Amino acid sequence: MKALVLAGGTGSRLRPITHTAAKQLVPVANKPVLFYAIESIVEAGITDIGVIVGDTAAEIRAALGDGTRFGARVTYLHQERPLGLAHAVSVARDWLGEDDFVMYLGDNFIVGGITGFVESFRKRRPTAGLLLTMVDNPGAFGVAELSPDGEVVRLEEKPSAPRSNLALVGVYFFTSTVHTAVAGLNPSARGELEITEAIQRLIDEGRTVRATTITGYWKDTGNVHDMLEVNRSVLEMLEQAVEGEADETSHIVGRVRIERGARVERSRIVGPAIIGAGTVVRDSRVGPFTSIDEDCTIDRSEVESSIILQGASIVRAGRIEDSLIGRSVRITGSDEAPHGHRLVLGDHSQIRIAA
C-alpha cells in the first residue's frame, strides 16, 4: 500500500503567513503540520509516500528530504496548479500503478493517527474508504449520506442543503479502481476535478464505498483560528522537560518544555507551553497554550495562546494573545504599551506599537 500526501495548495486562508511559507509547514507545538501526517502514515506501516507539490515545492523538498528521517521513501510529484483532489490523483497515476493507497491532505491533523483505519481497509478492502466526522456546519465540507449498514450512498461537495452532518475528513482509502472514475471527470463549477464526484461514480456503479465516523480530534488547519486550536490540542499532550536553562528567579508552572539551548531569565512560564532551542525569554510571562519556535526573543512582554515562528522578536509589546507571528517578525513597543494586541503577521514583518 502507498500513500499520496497533498502538499501543493496555496493556503490563501492563512495569508499573510503563506505568502512566504508553505501552509503545510506552519508548525504546531514547534513541528510542521505536514510532519504529523507523514509520521502518522509511517506509523501505520506505509513507507512508500508520494508528495504532491506545487509552487512551494522547493520548501517542501527541503523539509522532507528523501524521507529517510521519517523511515520512509518520498517521491515528489509536481502539480502545475491545484485543480482539485481528483486531479492530484491523476497526476500520481503512473507512480501509484495498481497499488491500493491512502490519500492524506497535508494540512489535516488527526489525533491518534490512522493505523486502525489502515488495518480495517486492508482487511475489508472496499473499493473506497472514507473517514467522516460530525460537524456543525456541513455546508462548508464534502458531506456523506450513509445507508443503515454504513455504506456511503451519496456524496455532495459543499451542499446548500446538506443531507447529513457527516463531513469528509481529509483522509481517503482507495483501490486502483478509482483511477477509472477519475479519468472520466470534467471540471466542476469550481473549476476543479472533485474527488467526491469520482467516489459518487463508484457508488453509482455498485462499488462498495464504506465510511468510518471518527470520534477523536480532527481539524483542517486551513485558517489561523484552527491552527491555534490544533496547537492547544497538541500542547495538551506535551511532556514536561527542561533541557535548556531557567534561572532561579524564574517560575516554571505545569507542563513546559524548554528545549536545549533556550534560556529563561526572570520570567514565568505557564504550561502547557514549549520554548524552542536558542530562544531567550527575559522579564516576561509566557503561556499557557503557547509555542515559541527556535531562536526567538521574548523580552518584557506577555504571550498567551499563540504560535511564534522561528527568529521572531517581541520586545516591550505588552500582551500578545491568540496570535500567529511569522518568521523573523520584529515587534517593539513603548514601556506603556496597551494591555492587549491581536495579531496575524507575515514573515519578516516589522511592527512598532505605540502607547
N, C-alpha and C positions, 0 to 999 in steps of 0.2 A: 504494500500500500504506500502511496506517495502523499505528499501534502503540497497544496498550492496556496501560498500566502500572498495576499494582495497588499502591496505597499506602494501603489502608484498614484493614489489620489492627491488632490491639491490642498485639501484641508482648509477650504475657504472659511469655515465657521470658527477656525482658530486663529485667523488673522488678527493682529499683525505678526504673531509668533511664526506662522508658517510662510511668511514672505521670505524668510531666510533659513527655514529649517523644515525637514520632513515631519508631517504631523505624527507619523508612527514612531518618531524618535524623541518626541517630547516625553520627559521622564515623569513617572510617579514613584515616590519613595526612592528617588535618585536612580531609577532604572527605566530605560525606554520602554514604552508600552509594547513595542514590537518584540522585545526580548522575552516578555512574559508569554507571548504567543508561541515563539519558537521553542521555548523551554517546555511549554505545555505539550506541544506536538512531539518533541523528543521523548518526554516522559511517558507518552502513550505508545512508544516503541516505533515511531515513524522517523526515519533519519534521512530519507531522500526528499529534499524540500526544494520546490521551485518558487522563486520570489518574483512576482510581477512588479516591475519598476517603471517609472516614467521620468518626469523632469528632475526628480530628486535622486536619480539612480546612483550618482557618484557618492552621495552621502549615505545611502542605504548600503552600498557595497563596502564603504569604509567601516561602517558599524558592524556588519555581519561577517565580512570576510568570506572565506570559503566554507564557513560553518563549523570548523574544527573546534572552536571554543565551546560550542554547544553540543558537541558529539554528533554532528550532522554533516551532510554534504549538501551545499547550497548551489543551485543553478539559477542564474538571473535571466529573466525573460522580459524583453522590453515591449511595452505597450505605448504606442505613439501618443495616444490620448486616452483619458479614462472614459470609455464608451460603454460602460456597463459591466456587470459581473459576468454575464454570459460571454461578452466579448473577451474578457480575461481568460475564460476557459478556452475559447477558440485560439487565442494567442499561444496557449500552452499545449495545444492539441498534440503536436508531434512529440513533445517531451513527455506528456502523460502516457502516450501509447494506449495500450489496452488495460492498464492498471486501474484498480479502484483508487480513489483519492478522497481526501478531506480538503475542502476549501475553507480557508480561515481568513477573515478580514483582519488585516494587521493592526487596526485601531480599536479592536474589540478586546474586552477584558472579562474573563470568566474565572471567578474564584473556584478553586478545586480542580481545575484542569479539565481535560476531555478524555482521559484514559477509559473511564467506564463507557462513554458513548462510542469510542472506537471499538472496544471489545464487543459491545452489543451489535454494532453494524457488521462486524466481521462474522459474528455468529449467525445473525438472521439474514444478512445480505439482501436487503430490499434493493430496488433499482436506485432509490434515493432515500436519504435520511435527513431529517431536519431537526434543529433544536428550536424550541419555542419558549417564550416567557410571557406571562400576563402583564399587560401594560394598561395605564390609564388613558393613553392617547393613541389607540391603534391606527388611526388615520395617518400617523406620521411614519408608519412602517409597512413592510410587507406583512400581510395578515393571512392566517391559515384557518380554514374551516375543516373540522375533523368529523369522521364517522364515529359511531359509538365504540367501535373496536380500535380506535386510534389511528386509522389510516387517513391520510390527507385527501380530501375530496375537492377542495378548491383553494386557490391562492390568488390574492389580489395585491397589487403594488400600490400602497398609499391610497386606499379606497376612500371615497367621500362618505360612504355609508358602510362601515365595517360590519362583517357578518359575525365577528367574534372579537375578543380582546387578546387573542394569541398572536404575538408578533414574532417574526422570524429573527432569531439571533444570528449573528454573522458567522456561523459555522455550519457547513453543509457536507454531506457524505454522498458520494456518487460511485456507481459502476460506470464503465466506459459507454454504456448505452446513452448516457446524457449527451454525448457528442453529436449523435444524430439529431436530437431535438434542438440543440444549439445551432446546428448548421442550417436549419430552415427558418431561423428567426429573421424578422425585419425590425428596424429601429422603432421603438415606442414613441409616444408623443413627446417624451423627454429627450429623444434622440439617442437612446441607449438600447443595447440588447439586454433584455431583462431576464435574469435567471429564473424569476418567478414564472415567466411565460414558458420557458423551457421545461420547467418542472410540471406546469399545468399540461403541457403536451404529453408528458409521460403518463400523467393521470388519465388523460382522455384516451390514451392508447391501452389502458387497462394495466399499466405497470404498477407495481407496489411502491408507494411512497409513504414511509412511516415517519412519525414525529415523536419526539420526547419533550415533555414540558419540564424545563429545569426549575428547580426551587431555590437554587443558590443565587449568589450575586452575579449579575451580568450588567455590563454597561458599554455602550458605544461612546468612546471618548472623543466625540466629534466637536464638542464645544467646551468653553472654559469651565462652566458650571459642572459638567460631567467629569472633566479632568480633576477638578478639586474634590469631587465626591469619591472618585476612584482612589485618589491619593489618601483620603481619610480612611477608606476601607482597607487599603494595604497597610497603612501605618498601624491600624488596629491589631495587626498580626505581628508587629515588629518585636524582635527580641532585643532586650537591653544589652548594650555593650559599650564600654568606654575604652576605646583603643587610642584615642588622642589624649589631649591634656585638658584638664579642668582645674583651675587654681582653687585654693582652699576657701576663697571668698565667694565662689560661685555655688549655686544651688541646682542640682540635677534631680528632677522630680519625675517619677514614673518611668515608662518605657522610652528611653532615649538612647540612640546610637550615635556615638561620636567617633567618626572614622579616624584611622591612623593619620597623623599629621595635622589634624584640626586642633584649634586652641579656643578655649572658653575662658574669658577673663572677666571677673567681677560681674557675672551675668546670671540670669535664672533661665533654665531650660525646662519646660514642662512637656512631658510626653503625652501621647506618642509623637516623637519628632526625630529627625535624622539630620546630622550635621556632616557634610561631606569632607573628604580629605583636603587639607590645605586651607580650609575655611577658618576665618578668625571671627569670633563673636565677642564683642567687647562692650561692657557697660550697657547691656541690652537685655531684653526679655524675648524669648522665642518659644512659640508653641502655645497650646497643643496643635496637632494636625498640620505640622509644617515640615516641608522637605527643603533643605538648603543644599545645593549641589557643591561640587568641588570649587576651591579657590575663590570663594565669595568673602565679602567683608560686611558684617553687620555691626554698626558702631552707634551707640547712643540712640537706639531705635527699638521699636516693638514690632514683631512679626508674628502673625497668628493665622492658621488655616490657609496657608499659602504654599505655592511652589516657586522656589527661587532657582533659576538655572545658573549654569556654570559661569563663574567670573563676575557675577553681579556685585555691586557695591551699594549699600544702603546706609547712609550716614546722616544722623540728626534728622530723621524723616518722620518723627512722631510714631504713629501707629499704622502699620500696613496690615490689612486683613482681607481674606477672601480674594487673593490676588495671584496672578500668574506673571512672573517677572522674567523676561528673556535673558539670553546670554549677554554678558558684558554690559548690562544696563548700569547706568550711574544715576542714583537718586540722592540728592543732597538737600538739606533744608536748614532753616534757621533754628536756633535753640528754642524758639517758641512756635514750633510748627503746630498746625491744627491737630485735634485729638485723633482723627482717623482719616485714612485715604483708601480708596478702592481703585485698583489699577490693573490694566492689562497692557503690558508694554512689550514691544518687539525687541529683538536683539540689537545691541549697540545704541539703544535709546539713551538720551541724557535728559534728566528731569531735575529742575530746581524748584523746590517747594518753598514758597514764601509764607510768612505768618499771616 
